[in-house]
């Protein structure tokens, strides 16, 4: 796949603001491991191969296990995630797919069992942030930071 556009070069001022928000999300106080996982899950949903690869690589670098990374897509069936992580995955899916059903009251109440109101705002902004990156990388065919693997 050929990159369609280098969006940083075409709109540097707004991309500077996007990058600043991204930095704020990364430094918001939520666990780095949790941020990796929700970024990976949203990117899987959105079909963003650039972000799936990048966030998997970054999570491994920061100590996440291969097994848990493989099972992010099937988190509902896996016993490897904490209740807080499961709540974050459910929230991530609902916010990423918000046009489907919104965010149901039951999910909101459940999320508040694992996140303070402040943390839930931060989690929502983090989900919005990765969705922004996905919505830039997918339509403009962002190039992977590493060479493509050869097909078997």
C-alpha positions in Angstrom: 0.0 0.0 0.0 1.3 3.4 -0.9 1.1 6.4 1.4 -1.5 8.9 0.1 -0.3 11.9 2.1 2.1 13.0 4.8 -0.5 14.7 6.9 2.0 16.2 9.3 3.6 18.1 6.4 0.3 19.2 4.9 -1.2 20.7 8.1 1.6 21.3 10.5 -0.2 23.7 12.9 -3.2 21.4 13.6 -0.9 18.4 13.8 1.2 20.3 16.4 -2.0 20.6 18.5 -2.9 16.9 17.9 0.6 16.0 19.1 0.3 18.2 22.2 -3.0 16.5 23.1 -1.4 13.1 22.6 1.4 14.1 24.9 -1.1 15.2 27.5 -3.0 11.9 27.3 0.3 9.9 27.6 1.1 11.9 30.8 -2.4 12.1 32.2 -1.7 9.6 35.1 -3.5 6.5 33.8 -1.4 3.4 33.8 0.9 3.3 30.8 0.0 -0.4 30.4 -3.7 0.4 30.3 -3.2 3.2 27.7 -1.2 0.7 25.5 -4.1 -1.8 25.7 -6.9 0.6 24.9 -4.9 2.1 22.0 -4.4 -1.4 20.6 -8.1 -2.3 21.0 -9.4 0.8 19.4 -6.9 0.4 16.5 -8.0 -3.2 16.0 -11.6 -2.1 15.8 -10.8 0.7 13.4 -8.5 -1.5 11.2 -5.5 0.7 11.6 -2.6 -1.5 10.9 -0.1 1.3 11.5 -1.4 1.8 15.0 -1.9 -1.9 15.8 1.7 -2.5 15.0 3.1 0.5 16.8 1.1 0.1 20.0 1.8 -3.7 20.1 5.5 -2.9 19.8 5.4 -0.1 22.4 3.5 -2.3 24.8 6.1 -5.1 24.4 8.9 -2.6 25.0 7.2 -1.5 28.2 6.8 -5.1 29.5 3.5 -6.3 28.2 3.4 -10.0 27.4 2.9 -11.5 24.0 0.1 -13.6 25.2 -2.0 -10.7 26.5 -1.3 -8.7 23.3 -2.6 -11.6 21.2 -5.7 -11.8 23.4 -6.7 -8.1 23.4 -9.0 -8.8 20.4 -10.7 -11.6 22.4 -10.5 -9.9 25.8 -14.1 -10.9 26.8 -13.1 -14.6 26.6 -9.7 -14.2 28.2 -9.0 -14.6 31.9 -5.7 -12.6 31.6 -7.1 -9.1 32.1 -8.0 -7.4 35.4 -11.5 -6.1 36.0 -10.2 -2.5 35.6 -8.7 -3.5 32.2 -12.0 -5.2 31.2 -13.9 -2.1 32.1 -11.5 0.0 30.0 -11.9 -2.3 27.0 -15.7 -2.2 27.3 -15.6 1.6 27.5 -13.1 1.8 24.6 -15.3 -0.3 22.4 -18.5 1.7 23.3 -16.8 5.1 22.7 -15.0 3.9 19.5 -18.3 2.5 18.1 -20.5 5.3 19.7 -22.7 5.6 16.6 -24.0 2.0 17.2 -25.6 2.3 20.6 -24.0 5.3 22.4 -22.7 4.5 25.9 -25.4 2.7 27.8 -26.2 3.6 31.5 -25.2 0.1 32.6 -21.7 0.5 31.1 -21.3 4.0 32.6 -22.2 2.7 36.1 -19.9 -0.3 35.7 -17.0 1.9 34.5 -17.4 4.1 37.6 -16.8 1.0 39.7 -13.2 0.8 38.3 -12.5 4.4 37.4 -13.0 7.7 39.3 -14.9 10.4 37.4 -11.6 12.2 36.6 -10.1 8.9 35.4 -13.1 8.2 33.2 -12.8 11.6 31.6 -9.1 10.9 31.0 -9.9 7.5 29.6 -12.5 9.0 27.2 -10.0 11.6 26.0 -7.4 8.8 25.5 -10.0 6.8 23.4 -10.8 9.9 21.4 -7.1 10.5 20.8 -6.4 7.1 19.4 -9.5 7.3 17.3 -8.1 10.6 15.9 -4.9 8.9 15.0 -6.7 6.0 13.4 -8.8 8.5 11.4 -5.6 10.1 10.1 -3.6 6.9 9.5 -6.3 4.8 7.8 -7.5 7.2 5.1 -4.0 8.5 4.3 -2.4 5.1 4.4 0.3 5.8 7.0 3.5 3.9 6.3 4.6 1.3 8.9 7.7 2.3 10.9 9.3 -1.0 10.0 9.5 -3.0 6.7 6.5 -5.2 5.9 6.9 -8.9 6.6 7.3 -11.2 3.7 4.3 -13.4 3.0 4.9 -17.1 3.5 
